[in-house]
Amino acid sequence: MRTTENNHAPGCGRQEQLVAYLYDEAGGDERAAFEQHLRACAACRDELQAFRGVRRELGAWQVPFTPPIRVTTPRPVREALGELLAGLPGWFKISSGLATAAAAALVLFALAGTRLSVGQGGFSAEFGRAASRQEAQQTTSPTPAPANEPTNATPMLTRAEAEVLIAEAVARSEAQAKREAQAQLASLEARLNAARRAELIEATNKLREEHRARINTLVAERQRPTMNEWLFAANESQEPAGGENEKSN
Amino acid sequence: MLESLSHPVPEAEFDVSDDQLIARTLAGESDAFSLLVRRWERPIYGLSLRMLGRDEDARDACQEAFIAAFRNLGKFRGEAKFSSWIYRIALNACHARLRDRRGAALSIDEEDEAGRKAELADTASEGLAERMSRDERSEIVRRALQALPPEMRQVIVMKEYEEMTFAEISEVLQIPVSTVKSRLYTGLQQMRARLEKLRGAI
């Protein structure tokens, strides 16, 4: 087997041409010149062949799975609650526990703005009020980054740092948004109560009607045998008289 | 402050350029950014995975890269291509992670290699070199690549897997094309040596 490290021609000095040729990025003249060189240089021929083998090997590592990155922009609280209410079926609105839980989740979602999570199906990055945080950081940043070099001036966030940032953003926005959220929730609850009351009244009326109809049916059914009984009773009251007459006859 | 779209960005808008999506994101259409992410998540994840060698690390780096891109989108002035910019951000995220684990990683890699050698020797005793599965070959490549210095590795990854031109790699790394070529050459040489060493263990 070949030993590798010493196999290329160190003094050949055509590494760049060899690489350009290998990846088919050599211009016409460069290509022709290198092909001519290849005919004379066994070391370069050997190296070219070996590199082609390396490339084939590299091709064996394929990435089978790309995790989806979900980017969502939460709506403002008011809008989100409006959409929630509009989209909910009547029965859901009535069960205020569920609706309130969903609304609270939405409020938290809107407050948090940016959320990171790694799930079974991949990870998700959710952006919301990150823009406001971005503005804040840009104004406080002592050294503004030059164009196209964001990561040099603004250190990359580690996961922990990102989570801390998010927690801070939540804390900052919480005080501001608390009153709004409470008002929204109160309004939501009032509307839910109104809706629940209206639907309860409607349901009660409906039940009452059904009940009344049922009672009427029962009464009718009860009345029918009474009539029969009455009729039978009437017949019986006549028949025994006849029977007795027949018997007596 | 971002404003919400009254209607979502249609999925079919793939003829829209990256620059247009950036402009729309900056104008408040944050849904445009999600289209940008969908467009680039696959290559950025692939790059991160091959740089870091581990799925979980790659996910984290990829996530960090897109968050950093979103946060710094206002500083992107379109002088370079968005692809170069996001690749550079992702590579920075990868390098930061590599620096964090540098000390431990060296010893782990050496142990890994010893274990791999033993496995390969077992495989050889069964005469299975020819029938080595794709998974095993893939694992060898992964380990050989991980053992390369990151400067070489990133060039190989961008060239081989992302199929970028020398000029594009040069733009991402902001180094001369000749340096790209020489790093690629050295990287391939080292890969050749490592792969032959691993095959020699069979």
Contacts between the chains, C-beta under 8 A, distances in Angstrom:
chain1	res1	chain2	res2	distance
A	1	B	196	6.9
A	1	B	199	7.6
A	1	B	200	6.0
A	2	B	196	6.8
A	3	B	196	7.9
A	4	B	189	7.5
A	4	B	192	5.3
A	4	B	193	4.2
A	4	B	196	5.1
A	4	B	197	7.9
A	5	B	189	7.8
A	5	B	193	5.6
A	8	B	189	6.6
A	15	B	181	7.1
A	15	B	182	6.0
A	15	B	185	4.1
A	16	B	178	6.0
A	16	B	181	4.2
A	16	B	182	6.3
A	16	B	185	7.1
A	18	B	185	6.8
A	19	B	181	4.7
A	19	B	182	8.0
A	19	B	184	5.1
A	19	B	185	4.9
A	19	B	188	7.5
A	20	B	166	7.3
A	20	B	181	6.5
A	22	B	188	8.0
A	23	B	159	6.6
A	23	B	166	7.6
A	25	B	165	6.4
A	25	B	166	5.8
A	47	B	189	8.0
A	50	B	192	5.1
A	51	B	188	5.0
A	51	B	192	6.8
A	53	B	192	7.5
A	53	B	195	7.9
A	54	B	188	5.5
A	54	B	191	4.9
A	54	B	192	5.0
A	54	B	195	6.3
A	55	B	160	6.6
A	57	B	137	6.8
A	57	B	140	7.6
A	57	B	141	5.6
A	57	B	191	7.7
A	57	B	195	5.6
A	58	B	141	5.8
A	58	B	145	7.8
A	58	B	156	7.2
A	58	B	160	4.9
A	58	B	161	7.7
A	58	B	191	7.3
A	59	B	160	7.6
A	60	B	134	6.0
A	60	B	137	4.0
A	60	B	138	4.9
A	60	B	140	7.9
A	60	B	141	5.4
A	61	B	50	7.3
A	61	B	137	7.9
A	61	B	138	4.5
A	61	B	141	4.2
A	61	B	142	5.6
A	61	B	145	7.5
A	62	B	138	7.1
A	63	B	45	7.3
A	63	B	46	4.9
A	63	B	49	5.6
A	63	B	50	7.5
A	63	B	161	7.9
A	65	B	55	7.9
A	66	B	41	6.6
A	66	B	42	4.6
A	66	B	45	5.3
A	66	B	46	7.3
A	67	B	41	7.9
A	67	B	45	6.4
A	67	B	59	5.8
A	67	B	62	7.8
A	68	B	41	7.2
A	69	B	37	5.2
A	69	B	38	7.6
A	69	B	41	4.7
A	69	B	62	7.1
A	69	B	63	7.1
A	69	B	66	6.3
A	70	B	34	8.0
A	71	B	30	8.0
A	71	B	33	6.2
A	71	B	34	3.7
A	71	B	37	5.0
A	71	B	66	7.7
A	72	B	34	7.3
A	73	B	2	6.3
A	73	B	4	6.0
A	73	B	5	7.8
A	73	B	30	4.2
A	73	B	31	6.2
A	73	B	34	7.6
A	75	B	4	4.9
A	76	B	4	7.0
A	79	B	4	6.7
A	114	B	67	7.5
A	116	B	63	6.2
A	116	B	67	7.6
A	118	B	56	7.7
A	118	B	59	6.1
A	118	B	60	7.8
A	118	B	63	7.9
A	122	B	59	7.0
A	123	B	59	4.8
A	123	B	60	7.8
A	123	B	62	7.6
A	123	B	63	5.4
A	125	B	37	7.6
A	125	B	63	5.2
A	125	B	66	5.6
A	125	B	67	5.8
A	127	B	2	7.8
A	127	B	30	6.4
A	127	B	33	6.9
A	127	B	67	7.6
A	127	B	70	5.6
A	128	B	2	7.2
A	128	B	30	8.0
A	129	B	1	7.1
A	129	B	2	7.3
A	130	B	2	7.9
A	130	B	67	7.6
A	130	B	70	6.2
A	130	B	71	6.5
A	131	B	1	5.8
A	131	B	2	4.5
A	131	B	30	7.5
A	132	B	1	5.3
A	133	B	71	7.7
A	134	B	70	7.8
A	134	B	71	4.9
A	134	B	72	7.9
A	134	B	74	7.1
A	137	B	71	7.2
A	138	B	74	7.2
A	145	B	72	7.0
A	145	B	75	5.5
A	146	B	75	8.0
A	147	B	75	6.0
A	147	B	76	7.1
A	147	B	77	4.3
A	147	B	79	6.0
A	148	B	75	7.6
A	148	B	76	6.6
A	148	B	77	6.9
A	148	B	79	5.9
A	148	B	80	5.0
A	148	B	85	5.8
A	148	B	88	7.8
A	150	B	68	6.4
A	150	B	69	7.7
A	150	B	71	7.8
A	150	B	72	3.4
A	150	B	75	5.3
A	150	B	76	7.4
A	150	B	85	7.9
A	150	B	89	6.6
A	151	B	68	6.3
A	151	B	72	7.8
A	151	B	88	7.0
A	151	B	89	5.3
A	151	B	92	4.0
A	151	B	93	7.7
A	152	B	92	7.9
A	154	B	68	7.1
A	154	B	71	7.1
A	154	B	72	6.1
A	156	B	64	5.6
A	156	B	65	8.0
A	156	B	68	5.7
A	156	B	89	7.6
A	156	B	92	5.7
A	156	B	93	5.0
A	156	B	96	5.2
A	157	B	64	5.6
A	157	B	67	6.2
A	157	B	68	6.5
A	158	B	64	7.1
A	158	B	96	7.4
A	159	B	60	5.5
A	159	B	63	7.6
A	159	B	64	7.3
A	162	B	64	7.2
A	162	B	67	6.4
